[in-house]
């Protein structure tokens, strides 16, 4: 009889642990979805282009800016 009660409480403990783990899994899945949404926003090309133009001050390459590599290393 004692073994039956012990088994019953053990199963109840495991059931509670399972519920807790299921809740943790659900919370982690939600966090993953939020992080994926944030990553999608942060990596949009229009946002990156805006940040690049604002902070890096990069310009388009003009044909005059392209030179032969030997000119760069020519001795005077």
SULDA-V934528 format. One record per backbone hydrogen bond with DSSP energy under -1.0 kcal/mol. NH is the residue of the N-H (numbers start at 0). CO is the residue of the C=O. If there is no record, write none. Layout:
nh co
NH CO
NH CO
This chain:
nh co
4 0
5 1
6 2
7 3
8 4
9 5
10 6
11 7
12 8
13 9
14 10
15 11
16 12
17 13
18 14
19 15
20 16
21 17
22 18
23 19
24 20
25 21
26 22
27 23
28 24
29 25
30 26
31 27
32 28
33 29
34 30
35 31
36 32
37 33
38 34
39 35
40 36
41 37
42 38
43 40
47 43
48 44
49 45
50 46
51 47
52 48
53 49
54 50
55 51
64 61
65 62
70 67
